[in-house]
Amino acid sequence: MIVDTNREVNPRRGWRRAGQVTGVALALALTIAGCSSGTKASSSPSTNPPTTSPSQSSSIAASGGPPTEEQACGTKPVTMQAYVETGFPDVIDLMHLFTKQYPNVTWNIRQDQFAVLTQNAPLVLSGPNPPDIMRLPQLSGLVHDHLLKNLDSYYDAYGWSSFPSAQLAQLRMPPSGHPRGSGSLWAMGLNYSLTGVFYNKTLAANIGMTSPPKTLAEFDTLLAKAKAAGLTPIVQFNGGATGGLLFPLQQLMADYGPTDAINDWIFQKPGATIDTPSNLEAVKHLKQWIDNGYFNSDANATDYAKMMSKFEHGEGVFMFDGDWESGNLDKLMPGQVGFFLMPPLKEGDKYAAMSAPLTYGIAATAKHADCAAFFFNWVATNPDARQINVEVGGSNPGGPPNLPIPVKEGTLVAQTLAAGKIIAQENTAMDFIANATGAIYAQAWTPEVQKLFAGQESPEGVLQKVQAAYEQEIKSGA
Amino acid sequence: MIQAVNTATDSAPRRALTTRARHRPSHLGWLFLIPALSVYGIFVLWPILQTIRYSFYSWDGVDKPQWAGLRNFRAVFTDPQLTSTLVHVAELILFFTVIPVGLGLVLAAIMQRVTSRRVTSVARAVLILPQIVPLVAAGIAWSWVLSSSGVVNQVLQAIGLRHITRAWLGDFTTALPSVGLIGAWVLLGLCTVLLSVGMGKIDASLYEAAVLDGAGRIREFFAVTLPSLRNEIAVCVTVTMISALSAFDIVYITTQGGPGNATMVPGLKVYQLAFFNRQVGLASALALVLMVIVILCIMPVQSLSRRSGDE
């Protein structure tokens, strides 16, 4: 046998080697796949017993009143898992105050931006260590997937029926997730926001505004005066993935038509539509404002933070925003900012505004659900907690209407809280049209109002496209 | 006969040695490969296999998945919201690939002419800086530069072109080109450095031959420089094309796909579909289609460079 030691590597051998290597890699991958546990798809979702837990019913039977802290949180040290939104120092302050009053309860707080919360919510809630309290984005999908704890038993135990029912309506829905507005309670609000129009007092005086406009026509006149004076009448965000023109649009919709119809659409009541004649009038009016140049010309490139920065630098007379900024504006522009509710179409008509709870829920498999519910009740009823909510958050703490709302007179916060009382009396609070489905804001509303602003979409087109996307998303169960 | 025997006896110990030597390296070879192969298998192959699996279902990420067959793939090719993203990345290729490669060639050729080594090394360092800056930071900085009160508009106003100033990233017609220019800025340095190093490797005698044949600078460039840079150009084109087709960071930071979906790209759409629309199956299908498109675009480029063969 003659061995050829000088021979070259056989190219066919090289191919076989490559094939062997790939084969081993695939085999490894598949083996690891086979060994690992199945995907979430194969594991069944946890069921959520809607009945009261044994400890709950016994404590109610025993004391005859709402559970005490010892009953809800126990006497041993407890670490609560909290997943909250960035930019809300009032929530953090509330948790620290709670620990001061009840030292056995400490908090492990994780903060993220709202967009990240939306993206993480299903995974975090169905994960191994779910949060005891969590800031929640759109609820329907999460309820549909059995990820949230049913709060009906706590509603009864703590007597939340004393809270105005309209406050909690947005948080109610059947286990299927829609239509919202009635059914079991799935979340609570740590406070309740309100929207309207902020104005720069100095610039407003320059254009001769002595008091807030009482009708839409008066507001139009003021906007025209501001434009004629070379000022930017309205500074508003509409850039990126956030179509802020929805704020003035929804206010106009409430001017031209009933708020109930708008809420029905947001709550996904069967047969509800956003494409109505009165809403078309509202979009046309908004288009008029756009064509008259009443908005900052770069609205489509302005995000929320930039809008606040512009307003704080006096680059706009009016701004459509919510009372979550009242505290900030009181600090940064003390005494220079005023607030008024969007004026109605005709004098004497009802005022309306968007008002939403700062939605917080409890994971279905949370370890300290009872303590979390006690915290919710404490936030709404404890006087010190209510003070933090108002002073730091600038928002209405909700809760029983007979409890005082501690506020410093003359501040912007005082103005927005007074406005909130009016809306509560007239019962014209609306949820935000951006919340109708999980994806309607990013998928339909934002691109449409951006196109409307750039003159690339007609008012009819906006409503038609949004309604079409809405119907499609409901069908696919968003 | 004697020779054959001699060869046999001579090669016997050698044969035994080489046989033993041939077996041991191949066992050792597998051992060295296994850690890297495992990582590759777990973090690259396994997710790809899962994505292929998800693309045939309709799934919201938590509930039970429903079989969807080829419905998701059909949607990718018929839904205008999804097909438009593929058109957008095709446009981005113009900015991400053509500009860095074309301008890179010119810059590399210029740097070759410059004799001072200090100037060329400083130039290379400055050009490669965009590659080192994190893409997110670059995106944020560029969104300020391109804003309505940013540097670009300030310069335009100063030279009397006030009427074309605008919010470049918020305007429907200029948003995508603006994103493209940011990408070109990021990739220009990489291509320039690569091509300039490649030019340094070209045999000087080829240039002498060209000059002897009467070629001018331009002719020299097309006849000698360009063909010799075939491999480097192929690498540049491959890297920049992949960058364009799978663009996510730049778009997410500057426009999030807006205004009105004018800058929506498949990478961002997959993210939106999976985490906001909770349509994991459709997102997986779009991701797979994107992967196939990238492979289809890159293969011809790779084969072109391989054809250059015997250099």
Contacts between the chains, C-beta under 8 A, distances in Angstrom:
chain1	res1	chain2	res2	distance
A	1	B	8	7.1
A	1	B	15	7.8
A	2	B	4	7.5
A	2	B	7	5.9
A	2	B	8	7.1
A	2	B	11	7.0
A	3	B	11	5.3
A	3	B	14	7.4
A	3	B	15	4.7
A	3	B	18	7.3
A	5	B	11	7.2
A	5	B	14	6.3
A	5	B	15	7.8
A	5	B	18	5.8
A	21	B	33	7.0
A	21	B	37	7.6
A	24	B	30	7.6
A	24	B	33	7.8
A	24	B	37	6.5
A	25	B	37	4.9
A	25	B	40	6.4
A	25	B	41	5.3
A	25	B	45	6.4
A	26	B	41	7.6
A	26	B	45	6.8
A	28	B	34	7.9
A	28	B	37	6.1
A	28	B	38	5.9
A	28	B	41	4.5
A	29	B	41	3.8
A	29	B	42	7.0
A	29	B	45	4.4
A	29	B	46	4.9
A	29	B	49	6.8
A	30	B	49	7.9
A	32	B	38	7.9
A	32	B	41	6.8
A	32	B	42	6.1
A	32	B	46	6.7
A	33	B	46	6.0
A	33	B	49	7.2
A	39	B	50	7.7
A	40	B	61	7.4
A	40	B	62	6.4
A	41	B	57	8.0
A	41	B	59	6.7
A	41	B	64	6.3
A	41	B	65	4.9
A	45	B	62	6.8
A	45	B	63	6.7
A	118	B	275	7.3
A	118	B	276	6.3
A	119	B	275	3.8
A	119	B	276	6.7
A	122	B	60	7.6
A	122	B	61	5.4
A	122	B	62	4.8
A	122	B	278	7.1
A	123	B	61	7.1
A	123	B	62	8.0
A	126	B	62	5.5
A	141	B	60	7.0
A	141	B	278	6.2
A	144	B	63	7.5
A	145	B	60	7.0
A	145	B	62	4.4
A	145	B	63	5.4
A	147	B	62	6.9
A	239	B	169	7.9
A	239	B	170	5.7
A	239	B	255	7.8
A	239	B	258	6.5
A	239	B	259	7.1
A	240	B	255	6.2
A	240	B	256	4.2
A	240	B	258	5.4
A	241	B	256	4.0
A	241	B	257	6.8
A	241	B	258	6.4
A	297	B	148	6.9
A	297	B	166	7.8
A	297	B	167	7.4
A	298	B	147	7.0
A	298	B	148	3.8
A	298	B	166	7.5
A	298	B	167	3.5
A	298	B	170	5.5
A	299	B	170	7.4
A	300	B	167	6.7
A	300	B	170	3.6
A	300	B	171	7.2
A	300	B	258	7.1
A	300	B	259	4.4
A	301	B	147	6.3
A	301	B	148	6.7
A	301	B	167	3.5
A	301	B	168	7.7
A	301	B	169	5.1
A	301	B	170	2.6
A	301	B	171	7.7
A	301	B	259	7.6
A	302	B	167	7.7
A	302	B	170	7.4
A	306	B	147	8.0
A	438	B	276	6.7
A	438	B	277	7.0
A	438	B	278	6.6
A	439	B	272	7.9
A	439	B	276	5.4
A	439	B	277	4.4
A	439	B	278	7.9
A	442	B	272	6.4
A	442	B	276	5.6
A	443	B	272	7.8
A	443	B	276	8.0
A	443	B	277	6.8
A	446	B	258	6.9
A	446	B	260	7.9
A	447	B	258	7.0
A	447	B	259	7.6
A	447	B	260	4.1
A	447	B	261	5.0
A	448	B	260	7.4
A	450	B	258	5.8
A	450	B	259	4.1
A	450	B	260	4.2
A	451	B	172	7.7
A	451	B	259	7.5
A	451	B	260	4.3
A	453	B	259	7.9
A	454	B	171	7.4
A	454	B	172	5.1
A	454	B	259	6.5
A	454	B	260	7.1
A	456	B	172	6.1
A	456	B	260	6.8
A	457	B	260	7.8
A	473	B	277	7.8
A	476	B	58	7.8
A	476	B	279	7.3
A	477	B	60	7.2
A	478	B	277	6.6
A	478	B	278	6.7
